[in-house]
């Protein structure tokens, strides 16, 4: 079977579109992971600040 130049162009376009979609999906997942880590970090920082505040209040009261 012999392919014409239009078939090869179509195949190259399909492959480049698929690679572009895969790259975008990878970037989206990396963004979600980054957001999740930032949220966990903020929650951890909030807990640490609350513990420090609680220790200071406890030391002042007693």
mmCIF file as Biopython writes it, N, C-alpha, C and O atoms, coordinates in Angstrom:
data_model
#
loop_
_atom_site.group_PDB
_atom_site.id
_atom_site.type_symbol
_atom_site.label_atom_id
_atom_site.label_alt_id
_atom_site.label_comp_id
_atom_site.label_asym_id
_atom_site.label_entity_id
_atom_site.label_seq_id
_atom_site.pdbx_PDB_ins_code
_atom_site.Cartn_x
_atom_site.Cartn_y
_atom_site.Cartn_z
_atom_site.occupancy
_atom_site.B_iso_or_equiv
_atom_site.auth_seq_id
_atom_site.auth_asym_id
_atom_site.pdbx_PDB_model_num
ATOM 1   N N  . UNK A ? 1  ? 0.842  -1.180 0.000  1.0 0.0 1  A 1 
ATOM 2   C CA . UNK A ? 1  ? 0.000  0.000  0.000  1.0 0.0 1  A 1 
ATOM 3   C C  . UNK A ? 1  ? 0.891  1.248  0.000  1.0 0.0 1  A 1 
ATOM 4   O O  . UNK A ? 1  ? 1.787  1.384  0.833  1.0 0.0 1  A 1 
ATOM 5   N N  . UNK A ? 2  ? 0.638  2.125  -0.915 1.0 0.0 2  A 1 
ATOM 6   C CA . UNK A ? 2  ? 1.419  3.343  -1.042 1.0 0.0 2  A 1 
ATOM 7   C C  . UNK A ? 2  ? 0.588  4.505  -0.510 1.0 0.0 2  A 1 
ATOM 8   O O  . UNK A ? 2  ? -0.576 4.676  -0.874 1.0 0.0 2  A 1 
ATOM 9   N N  . UNK A ? 3  ? 1.215  5.304  0.365  1.0 0.0 3  A 1 
ATOM 10  C CA . UNK A ? 3  ? 0.510  6.455  0.928  1.0 0.0 3  A 1 
ATOM 11  C C  . UNK A ? 3  ? 0.884  7.705  0.155  1.0 0.0 3  A 1 
ATOM 12  O O  . UNK A ? 3  ? 2.039  7.907  -0.218 1.0 0.0 3  A 1 
ATOM 13  N N  . UNK A ? 4  ? -0.098 8.520  -0.072 1.0 0.0 4  A 1 
ATOM 14  C CA . UNK A ? 4  ? 0.156  9.788  -0.738 1.0 0.0 4  A 1 
ATOM 15  C C  . UNK A ? 4  ? 0.633  10.828 0.258  1.0 0.0 4  A 1 
ATOM 16  O O  . UNK A ? 4  ? 0.557  10.601 1.465  1.0 0.0 4  A 1 
ATOM 17  N N  . UNK A ? 5  ? 1.115  11.947 -0.213 1.0 0.0 5  A 1 
ATOM 18  C CA . UNK A ? 5  ? 1.614  12.989 0.696  1.0 0.0 5  A 1 
ATOM 19  C C  . UNK A ? 5  ? 0.529  13.550 1.623  1.0 0.0 5  A 1 
ATOM 20  O O  . UNK A ? 5  ? 0.828  13.968 2.742  1.0 0.0 5  A 1 
ATOM 21  N N  . UNK A ? 6  ? -0.740 13.559 1.157  1.0 0.0 6  A 1 
ATOM 22  C CA . UNK A ? 6  ? -1.799 14.081 2.030  1.0 0.0 6  A 1 
ATOM 23  C C  . UNK A ? 6  ? -2.038 13.150 3.211  1.0 0.0 6  A 1 
ATOM 24  O O  . UNK A ? 6  ? -2.355 13.618 4.304  1.0 0.0 6  A 1 
ATOM 25  N N  . UNK A ? 7  ? -1.893 11.833 3.013  1.0 0.0 7  A 1 
ATOM 26  C CA . UNK A ? 7  ? -2.061 10.892 4.118  1.0 0.0 7  A 1 
ATOM 27  C C  . UNK A ? 7  ? -0.938 11.063 5.142  1.0 0.0 7  A 1 
ATOM 28  O O  . UNK A ? 7  ? -1.191 11.023 6.346  1.0 0.0 7  A 1 
ATOM 29  N N  . UNK A ? 8  ? 0.295  11.253 4.678  1.0 0.0 8  A 1 
ATOM 30  C CA . UNK A ? 8  ? 1.413  11.453 5.599  1.0 0.0 8  A 1 
ATOM 31  C C  . UNK A ? 8  ? 1.245  12.751 6.383  1.0 0.0 8  A 1 
ATOM 32  O O  . UNK A ? 8  ? 1.538  12.800 7.578  1.0 0.0 8  A 1 
ATOM 33  N N  . UNK A ? 9  ? 0.775  13.796 5.716  1.0 0.0 9  A 1 
ATOM 34  C CA . UNK A ? 9  ? 0.534  15.063 6.410  1.0 0.0 9  A 1 
ATOM 35  C C  . UNK A ? 9  ? -0.524 14.895 7.490  1.0 0.0 9  A 1 
ATOM 36  O O  . UNK A ? 9  ? -0.390 15.438 8.586  1.0 0.0 9  A 1 
ATOM 37  N N  . UNK A ? 10 ? -1.579 14.140 7.181  1.0 0.0 10 A 1 
ATOM 38  C CA . UNK A ? 10 ? -2.650 13.901 8.152  1.0 0.0 10 A 1 
ATOM 39  C C  . UNK A ? 10 ? -2.119 13.124 9.356  1.0 0.0 10 A 1 
ATOM 40  O O  . UNK A ? 10 ? -2.459 13.429 10.499 1.0 0.0 10 A 1 
ATOM 41  N N  . UNK A ? 11 ? -1.284 12.122 9.092  1.0 0.0 11 A 1 
ATOM 42  C CA . UNK A ? 11 ? -0.715 11.325 10.188 1.0 0.0 11 A 1 
ATOM 43  C C  . UNK A ? 11 ? 0.176  12.201 11.058 1.0 0.0 11 A 1 
ATOM 44  O O  . UNK A ? 11 ? 0.096  12.126 12.285 1.0 0.0 11 A 1 
ATOM 45  N N  . UNK A ? 12 ? 1.023  13.029 10.454 1.0 0.0 12 A 1 
ATOM 46  C CA . UNK A ? 12 ? 1.903  13.912 11.223 1.0 0.0 12 A 1 
ATOM 47  C C  . UNK A ? 12 ? 1.086  14.896 12.058 1.0 0.0 12 A 1 
ATOM 48  O O  . UNK A ? 12 ? 1.446  15.185 13.199 1.0 0.0 12 A 1 
ATOM 49  N N  . UNK A ? 13 ? 0.002  15.405 11.509 1.0 0.0 13 A 1 
ATOM 50  C CA . UNK A ? 13 ? -0.846 16.341 12.240 1.0 0.0 13 A 1 
ATOM 51  C C  . UNK A ? 13 ? -1.514 15.639 13.420 1.0 0.0 13 A 1 
ATOM 52  O O  . UNK A ? 13 ? -1.592 16.206 14.510 1.0 0.0 13 A 1 
ATOM 53  N N  . UNK A ? 14 ? -2.000 14.403 13.215 1.0 0.0 14 A 1 
ATOM 54  C CA . UNK A ? 14 ? -2.625 13.650 14.300 1.0 0.0 14 A 1 
ATOM 55  C C  . UNK A ? 14 ? -1.632 13.390 15.432 1.0 0.0 14 A 1 
ATOM 56  O O  . UNK A ? 14 ? -1.970 13.518 16.608 1.0 0.0 14 A 1 
ATOM 57  N N  . UNK A ? 15 ? -0.408 13.026 15.062 1.0 0.0 15 A 1 
ATOM 58  C CA . UNK A ? 15 ? 0.606  12.731 16.073 1.0 0.0 15 A 1 
ATOM 59  C C  . UNK A ? 15 ? 0.958  13.992 16.855 1.0 0.0 15 A 1 
ATOM 60  O O  . UNK A ? 15 ? 1.083  13.946 18.079 1.0 0.0 15 A 1 
ATOM 61  N N  . UNK A ? 16 ? 1.120  15.118 16.162 1.0 0.0 16 A 1 
ATOM 62  C CA . UNK A ? 16 ? 1.468  16.359 16.869 1.0 0.0 16 A 1 
ATOM 63  C C  . UNK A ? 16 ? 0.323  16.811 17.773 1.0 0.0 16 A 1 
ATOM 64  O O  . UNK A ? 16 ? 0.571  17.325 18.864 1.0 0.0 16 A 1 
ATOM 65  N N  . UNK A ? 17 ? -0.922 16.630 17.343 1.0 0.0 17 A 1 
ATOM 66  C CA . UNK A ? 17 ? -2.070 16.984 18.184 1.0 0.0 17 A 1 
ATOM 67  C C  . UNK A ? 17 ? -2.107 16.101 19.432 1.0 0.0 17 A 1 
ATOM 68  O O  . UNK A ? 17 ? -2.380 16.585 20.530 1.0 0.0 17 A 1 
ATOM 69  N N  . UNK A ? 18 ? -1.835 14.814 19.262 1.0 0.0 18 A 1 
ATOM 70  C CA . UNK A ? 18 ? -1.848 13.893 20.404 1.0 0.0 18 A 1 
ATOM 71  C C  . UNK A ? 18 ? -0.738 14.255 21.392 1.0 0.0 18 A 1 
ATOM 72  O O  . UNK A ? 18 ? -0.955 14.236 22.604 1.0 0.0 18 A 1 
ATOM 73  N N  . UNK A ? 19 ? 0.447  14.583 20.879 1.0 0.0 19 A 1 
ATOM 74  C CA . UNK A ? 19 ? 1.549  14.976 21.767 1.0 0.0 19 A 1 
ATOM 75  C C  . UNK A ? 19 ? 1.218  16.257 22.515 1.0 0.0 19 A 1 
ATOM 76  O O  . UNK A ? 19 ? 1.535  16.387 23.697 1.0 0.0 19 A 1 
ATOM 77  N N  . UNK A ? 20 ? 0.584  17.201 21.836 1.0 0.0 20 A 1 
ATOM 78  C CA . UNK A ? 20 ? 0.196  18.456 22.473 1.0 0.0 20 A 1 
ATOM 79  C C  . UNK A ? 20 ? -0.817 18.202 23.589 1.0 0.0 20 A 1 
ATOM 80  O O  . UNK A ? 20 ? -0.706 18.778 24.671 1.0 0.0 20 A 1 
ATOM 81  N N  . UNK A ? 21 ? -1.805 17.340 23.330 1.0 0.0 21 A 1 
ATOM 82  C CA . UNK A ? 21 ? -2.807 17.018 24.350 1.0 0.0 21 A 1 
ATOM 83  C C  . UNK A ? 21 ? -2.167 16.341 25.555 1.0 0.0 21 A 1 
ATOM 84  O O  . UNK A ? 21 ? -2.502 16.657 26.697 1.0 0.0 21 A 1 
ATOM 85  N N  . UNK A ? 22 ? -1.236 15.398 25.304 1.0 0.0 22 A 1 
ATOM 86  C CA . UNK A ? 22 ? -0.571 14.706 26.407 1.0 0.0 22 A 1 
ATOM 87  C C  . UNK A ? 22 ? 0.247  15.692 27.241 1.0 0.0 22 A 1 
ATOM 88  O O  . UNK A ? 22 ? 0.260  15.604 28.469 1.0 0.0 22 A 1 
ATOM 89  N N  . UNK A ? 23 ? 0.925  16.625 26.583 1.0 0.0 23 A 1 
ATOM 90  C CA . UNK A ? 23 ? 1.728  17.606 27.307 1.0 0.0 23 A 1 
ATOM 91  C C  . UNK A ? 23 ? 0.833  18.509 28.158 1.0 0.0 23 A 1 
ATOM 92  O O  . UNK A ? 23 ? 1.173  18.811 29.302 1.0 0.0 23 A 1 
ATOM 93  N N  . UNK A ? 24 ? -0.309 18.944 27.611 1.0 0.0 24 A 1 
ATOM 94  C CA . UNK A ? 24 ? -1.236 19.784 28.373 1.0 0.0 24 A 1 
ATOM 95  C C  . UNK A ? 24 ? -1.789 19.038 29.577 1.0 0.0 24 A 1 
ATOM 96  O O  . UNK A ? 24 ? -1.915 19.615 30.657 1.0 0.0 24 A 1 
ATOM 97  N N  . UNK A ? 25 ? -2.124 17.752 29.405 1.0 0.0 25 A 1 
ATOM 98  C CA . UNK A ? 25 ? -2.631 16.961 30.526 1.0 0.0 25 A 1 
ATOM 99  C C  . UNK A ? 25 ? -1.571 16.840 31.615 1.0 0.0 25 A 1 
ATOM 100 O O  . UNK A ? 25 ? -1.888 16.901 32.802 1.0 0.0 25 A 1 
ATOM 101 N N  . UNK A ? 26 ? -0.314 16.667 31.214 1.0 0.0 26 A 1 
ATOM 102 C CA . UNK A ? 26 ? 0.767  16.588 32.187 1.0 0.0 26 A 1 
ATOM 103 C C  . UNK A ? 26 ? 0.924  17.891 32.953 1.0 0.0 26 A 1 
ATOM 104 O O  . UNK A ? 26 ? 1.145  17.879 34.165 1.0 0.0 26 A 1 
ATOM 105 N N  . UNK A ? 27 ? 0.812  19.018 32.251 1.0 0.0 27 A 1 
ATOM 106 C CA . UNK A ? 27 ? 0.919  20.315 32.917 1.0 0.0 27 A 1 
ATOM 107 C C  . UNK A ? 27 ? -0.240 20.540 33.872 1.0 0.0 27 A 1 
ATOM 108 O O  . UNK A ? 27 ? -0.050 21.101 34.951 1.0 0.0 27 A 1 
ATOM 109 N N  . UNK A ? 28 ? -1.445 20.108 33.492 1.0 0.0 28 A 1 
ATOM 110 C CA . UNK A ? 28 ? -2.603 20.260 34.378 1.0 0.0 28 A 1 
ATOM 111 C C  . UNK A ? 28 ? -2.410 19.446 35.646 1.0 0.0 28 A 1 
ATOM 112 O O  . UNK A ? 28 ? -2.691 19.930 36.742 1.0 0.0 28 A 1 
ATOM 113 N N  . UNK A ? 29 ? -1.926 18.196 35.507 1.0 0.0 29 A 1 
ATOM 114 C CA . UNK A ? 29 ? -1.726 17.358 36.685 1.0 0.0 29 A 1 
ATOM 115 C C  . UNK A ? 29 ? -0.651 17.942 37.586 1.0 0.0 29 A 1 
ATOM 116 O O  . UNK A ? 29 ? -0.777 17.909 38.810 1.0 0.0 29 A 1 
ATOM 117 N N  . UNK A ? 30 ? 0.404  18.477 36.986 1.0 0.0 30 A 1 
ATOM 118 C CA . UNK A ? 30 ? 1.462  19.084 37.778 1.0 0.0 30 A 1 
ATOM 119 C C  . UNK A ? 30 ? 0.921  20.309 38.519 1.0 0.0 30 A 1 
ATOM 120 O O  . UNK A ? 30 ? 1.298  20.560 39.664 1.0 0.0 30 A 1 
ATOM 121 N N  . UNK A ? 31 ? 0.043  21.067 37.871 1.0 0.0 31 A 1 
ATOM 122 C CA . UNK A ? 31 ? -0.571 22.223 38.515 1.0 0.0 31 A 1 
ATOM 123 C C  . UNK A ? 31 ? -1.453 21.818 39.682 1.0 0.0 31 A 1 
ATOM 124 O O  . UNK A ? 31 ? -1.446 22.471 40.726 1.0 0.0 31 A 1 
ATOM 125 N N  . UNK A ? 32 ? -2.213 20.745 39.512 1.0 0.0 32 A 1 
ATOM 126 C CA . UNK A ? 32 ? -3.070 20.270 40.599 1.0 0.0 32 A 1 
ATOM 127 C C  . UNK A ? 32 ? -2.237 19.783 41.773 1.0 0.0 32 A 1 
ATOM 128 O O  . UNK A ? 32 ? -2.583 20.032 42.928 1.0 0.0 32 A 1 
ATOM 129 N N  . UNK A ? 33 ? -1.143 19.090 41.485 1.0 0.0 33 A 1 
ATOM 130 C CA . UNK A ? 33 ? -0.269 18.615 42.555 1.0 0.0 33 A 1 
ATOM 131 C C  . UNK A ? 33 ? 0.336  19.799 43.301 1.0 0.0 33 A 1 
ATOM 132 O O  . UNK A ? 33 ? 0.414  19.788 44.530 1.0 0.0 33 A 1 
ATOM 133 N N  . UNK A ? 34 ? 0.759  20.806 42.572 1.0 0.0 34 A 1 
ATOM 134 C CA . UNK A ? 34 ? 1.324  22.005 43.195 1.0 0.0 34 A 1 
ATOM 135 C C  . UNK A ? 34 ? 0.286  22.684 44.078 1.0 0.0 34 A 1 
ATOM 136 O O  . UNK A ? 34 ? 0.596  23.097 45.196 1.0 0.0 34 A 1 
ATOM 137 N N  . UNK A ? 35 ? -0.938 22.804 43.587 1.0 0.0 35 A 1 
ATOM 138 C CA . UNK A ? 35 ? -2.012 23.420 44.380 1.0 0.0 35 A 1 
ATOM 139 C C  . UNK A ? 35 ? -2.283 22.630 45.657 1.0 0.0 35 A 1 
ATOM 140 O O  . UNK A ? 35 ? -2.489 23.205 46.726 1.0 0.0 35 A 1 
ATOM 141 N N  . UNK A ? 36 ? -2.282 21.300 45.530 1.0 0.0 36 A 1 
ATOM 142 C CA . UNK A ? 36 ? -2.539 20.456 46.691 1.0 0.0 36 A 1 
ATOM 143 C C  . UNK A ? 36 ? -1.433 20.631 47.733 1.0 0.0 36 A 1 
ATOM 144 O O  . UNK A ? 36 ? -1.715 20.730 48.927 1.0 0.0 36 A 1 
ATOM 145 N N  . UNK A ? 37 ? -0.177 20.669 47.284 1.0 0.0 37 A 1 
ATOM 146 C CA . UNK A ? 37 ? 0.931  20.837 48.222 1.0 0.0 37 A 1 
ATOM 147 C C  . UNK A ? 37 ? 0.893  22.217 48.887 1.0 0.0 37 A 1 
ATOM 148 O O  . UNK A ? 37 ? 1.205  22.346 50.071 1.0 0.0 37 A 1 
ATOM 149 N N  . UNK A ? 38 ? 0.514  23.235 48.131 1.0 0.0 38 A 1 
ATOM 150 C CA . UNK A ? 38 ? 0.405  24.576 48.717 1.0 0.0 38 A 1 
ATOM 151 C C  . UNK A ? 38 ? -0.698 24.605 49.778 1.0 0.0 38 A 1 
ATOM 152 O O  . UNK A ? 38 ? -0.536 25.236 50.823 1.0 0.0 38 A 1 
ATOM 153 N N  . UNK A ? 39 ? -1.807 23.931 49.515 1.0 0.0 39 A 1 
ATOM 154 C CA . UNK A ? 39 ? -2.905 23.882 50.479 1.0 0.0 39 A 1 
ATOM 155 C C  . UNK A ? 39 ? -2.476 23.151 51.749 1.0 0.0 39 A 1 
ATOM 156 O O  . UNK A ? 39 ? -2.768 23.596 52.859 1.0 0.0 39 A 1 
ATOM 157 N N  . UNK A ? 40 ? -1.779 22.023 51.577 1.0 0.0 40 A 1 
ATOM 158 C CA . UNK A ? 40 ? -1.301 21.289 52.752 1.0 0.0 40 A 1 
ATOM 159 C C  . UNK A ? 40 ? -0.296 22.116 53.546 1.0 0.0 40 A 1 
ATOM 160 O O  . UNK A ? 40 ? -0.310 22.108 54.777 1.0 0.0 40 A 1 
ATOM 161 N N  . UNK A ? 41 ? 0.562  22.820 52.845 1.0 0.0 41 A 1 
ATOM 162 C CA . UNK A ? 41 ? 1.535  23.671 53.523 1.0 0.0 41 A 1 
ATOM 163 C C  . UNK A ? 41 ? 0.861  24.780 54.308 1.0 0.0 41 A 1 
ATOM 164 O O  . UNK A ? 41 ? 1.257  25.072 55.437 1.0 0.0 41 A 1 
ATOM 165 N N  . UNK A ? 42 ? -0.153 25.401 53.722 1.0 0.0 42 A 1 
ATOM 166 C CA . UNK A ? 42 ? -0.877 26.471 54.409 1.0 0.0 42 A 1 
ATOM 167 C C  . UNK A ? 42 ? -1.599 25.924 55.640 1.0 0.0 42 A 1 
ATOM 168 O O  . UNK A ? 42 ? -1.611 26.565 56.691 1.0 0.0 42 A 1 
ATOM 169 N N  . UNK A ? 43 ? -2.195 24.752 55.513 1.0 0.0 43 A 1 
ATOM 170 C CA . UNK A ? 43 ? -2.886 24.150 56.660 1.0 0.0 43 A 1 
ATOM 171 C C  . UNK A ? 43 ? -1.890 23.825 57.775 1.0 0.0 43 A 1 
ATOM 172 O O  . UNK A ? 43 ? -2.169 24.057 58.951 1.0 0.0 43 A 1 
ATOM 173 N N  . UNK A ? 44 ? -0.733 23.290 57.398 1.0 0.0 44 A 1 
ATOM 174 C CA . UNK A ? 44 ? 0.296  22.978 58.390 1.0 0.0 44 A 1 
ATOM 175 C C  . UNK A ? 44 ? 0.791  24.227 59.093 1.0 0.0 44 A 1 
ATOM 176 O O  . UNK A ? 44 ? 0.978  24.224 60.310 1.0 0.0 44 A 1 
ATOM 177 N N  . UNK A ? 45 ? 1.003  25.283 58.344 1.0 0.0 45 A 1 
ATOM 178 C CA . UNK A ? 45 ? 1.451  26.549 58.930 1.0 0.0 45 A 1 
ATOM 179 C C  . UNK A ? 45 ? 0.399  27.104 59.887 1.0 0.0 45 A 1 
ATOM 180 O O  . UNK A ? 45 ? 0.733  27.620 60.953 1.0 0.0 45 A 1 
ATOM 181 N N  . UNK A ? 46 ? -0.864 26.997 59.503 1.0 0.0 46 A 1 
ATOM 182 C CA . UNK A ? 46 ? -1.953 27.464 60.371 1.0 0.0 46 A 1 
ATOM 183 C C  . UNK A ? 46 ? -1.959 26.688 61.687 1.0 0.0 46 A 1 
ATOM 184 O O  . UNK A ? 46 ? -2.137 27.275 62.755 1.0 0.0 46 A 1 
ATOM 185 N N  . UNK A ? 47 ? -1.768 25.378 61.614 1.0 0.0 47 A 1 
ATOM 186 C CA . UNK A ? 47 ? -1.752 24.545 62.827 1.0 0.0 47 A 1 
ATOM 187 C C  . UNK A ? 47 ? -0.582 24.939 63.725 1.0 0.0 47 A 1 
ATOM 188 O O  . UNK A ? 47 ? -0.738 25.034 64.942 1.0 0.0 47 A 1 
ATOM 189 N N  . UNK A ? 48 ? 0.585  25.168 63.131 1.0 0.0 48 A 1 
ATOM 190 C CA . UNK A ? 48 ? 1.762  25.548 63.925 1.0 0.0 48 A 1 
ATOM 191 C C  . UNK A ? 48 ? 1.531  26.888 64.615 1.0 0.0 48 A 1 
ATOM 192 O O  . UNK A ? 48 ? 1.852  27.046 65.793 1.0 0.0 48 A 1 
ATOM 193 N N  . UNK A ? 49 ? 0.974  27.857 63.881 1.0 0.0 49 A 1 
ATOM 194 C CA . UNK A ? 49 ? 0.689  29.169 64.477 1.0 0.0 49 A 1 
ATOM 195 C C  . UNK A ? 49 ? -0.338 29.028 65.599 1.0 0.0 49 A 1 
ATOM 196 O O  . UNK A ? 49 ? -0.209 29.683 66.632 1.0 0.0 49 A 1 
ATOM 197 N N  . UNK A ? 50 ? -1.349 28.189 65.415 1.0 0.0 50 A 1 
ATOM 198 C CA . UNK A ? 50 ? -2.362 27.985 66.454 1.0 0.0 50 A 1 
ATOM 199 C C  . UNK A ? 50 ? -1.745 27.349 67.701 1.0 0.0 50 A 1 
ATOM 200 O O  . UNK A ? 50 ? -2.105 27.713 68.820 1.0 0.0 50 A 1 
ATOM 201 N N  . UNK A ? 51 ? -0.824 26.410 67.519 1.0 0.0 51 A 1 
ATOM 202 C CA . UNK A ? 51 ? -0.162 25.771 68.674 1.0 0.0 51 A 1 
ATOM 203 C C  . UNK A ? 51 ? 0.682  26.791 69.428 1.0 0.0 51 A 1 
ATOM 204 O O  . UNK A ? 51 ? 0.644  26.849 70.658 1.0 0.0 51 A 1 
ATOM 205 N N  . UNK A ? 52 ? 1.448  27.599 68.687 1.0 0.0 52 A 1 
ATOM 206 C CA . UNK A ? 52 ? 2.280  28.621 69.337 1.0 0.0 52 A 1 
ATOM 207 C C  . UNK A ? 52 ? 1.401  29.608 70.106 1.0 0.0 52 A 1 
ATOM 208 O O  . UNK A ? 52 ? 1.706  29.961 71.246 1.0 0.0 52 A 1 
ATOM 209 N N  . UNK A ? 53 ? 0.319  30.046 69.484 1.0 0.0 53 A 1 
ATOM 210 C CA . UNK A ? 53 ? -0.601 30.970 70.139 1.0 0.0 53 A 1 
ATOM 211 C C  . UNK A ? 53 ? -1.193 30.341 71.398 1.0 0.0 53 A 1 
ATOM 212 O O  . UNK A ? 53 ? -1.296 30.994 72.437 1.0 0.0 53 A 1 
ATOM 213 N N  . UNK A ? 54 ? -1.579 29.072 71.300 1.0 0.0 54 A 1 
ATOM 214 C CA . UNK A ? 54 ? -2.136 28.377 72.461 1.0 0.0 54 A 1 
ATOM 215 C C  . UNK A ? 54 ? -1.131 28.256 73.590 1.0 0.0 54 A 1 
ATOM 216 O O  . UNK A ? 54 ? -1.494 28.423 74.754 1.0 0.0 54 A 1 
ATOM 217 N N  . UNK A ? 55 ? 0.122  27.972 73.275 1.0 0.0 55 A 1 
ATOM 218 C CA . UNK A ? 55 ? 1.157  27.863 74.306 1.0 0.0 55 A 1 
ATOM 219 C C  . UNK A ? 55 ? 1.379  29.217 74.976 1.0 0.0 55 A 1 
ATOM 220 O O  . UNK A ? 55 ? 1.526  29.292 76.196 1.0 0.0 55 A 1 
ATOM 221 N N  . UNK A ? 56 ? 1.404  30.286 74.179 1.0 0.0 56 A 1 
ATOM 222 C CA . UNK A ? 56 ? 1.585  31.627 74.764 1.0 0.0 56 A 1 
ATOM 223 C C  . UNK A ? 56 ? 0.418  31.984 75.678 1.0 0.0 56 A 1 
ATOM 224 O O  . UNK A ? 56 ? 0.635  32.486 76.781 1.0 0.0 56 A 1 
ATOM 225 N N  . UNK A ? 57 ? -0.803 31.738 75.244 1.0 0.0 57 A 1 
ATOM 226 C CA . UNK A ? 57 ? -1.987 32.039 76.074 1.0 0.0 57 A 1 
ATOM 227 C C  . UNK A ? 57 ? -1.953 31.190 77.348 1.0 0.0 57 A 1 
ATOM 228 O O  . UNK A ? 57 ? -2.263 31.686 78.431 1.0 0.0 57 A 1 
ATOM 229 N N  . UNK A ? 58 ? -1.580 29.922 77.222 1.0 0.0 58 A 1 
ATOM 230 C CA . UNK A ? 58 ? -1.512 29.049 78.390 1.0 0.0 58 A 1 
ATOM 231 C C  . UNK A ? 58 ? -0.452 29.549 79.378 1.0 0.0 58 A 1 
ATOM 232 O O  . UNK A ? 58 ? -0.677 29.531 80.588 1.0 0.0 58 A 1 
ATOM 233 N N  . UNK A ? 59 ? 0.692  29.991 78.872 1.0 0.0 59 A 1 
ATOM 234 C CA . UNK A ? 59 ? 1.751  30.482 79.745 1.0 0.0 59 A 1 
ATOM 235 C C  . UNK A ? 59 ? 1.331  31.763 80.448 1.0 0.0 59 A 1 
ATOM 236 O O  . UNK A ? 59 ? 1.703  31.983 81.601 1.0 0.0 59 A 1 
ATOM 237 N N  . UNK A ? 60 ? 0.564  32.610 79.775 1.0 0.0 60 A 1 
ATOM 238 C CA . UNK A ? 60 ? 0.127  33.859 80.396 1.0 0.0 60 A 1 
ATOM 239 C C  . UNK A ? 60 ? -0.933 33.588 81.468 1.0 0.0 60 A 1 
ATOM 240 O O  . UNK A ? 60 ? -0.914 34.210 82.530 1.0 0.0 60 A 1 
ATOM 241 N N  . UNK A ? 61 ? -1.842 32.679 81.196 1.0 0.0 61 A 1 
ATOM 242 C CA . UNK A ? 61 ? -2.931 32.422 82.155 1.0 0.0 61 A 1 
ATOM 243 C C  . UNK A ? 61 ? -2.440 31.704 83.410 1.0 0.0 61 A 1 
ATOM 244 O O  . UNK A ? 61 ? -2.923 31.965 84.513 1.0 0.0 61 A 1 
ATOM 245 N N  . UNK A ? 62 ? -1.473 30.795 83.233 1.0 0.0 62 A 1 
ATOM 246 C CA . UNK A ? 62 ? -1.063 29.992 84.406 1.0 0.0 62 A 1 
ATOM 247 C C  . UNK A ? 62 ? 0.320  30.334 84.772 1.0 0.0 62 A 1 
ATOM 248 O O  . UNK A ? 62 ? 0.861  29.778 85.728 1.0 0.0 62 A 1 
#
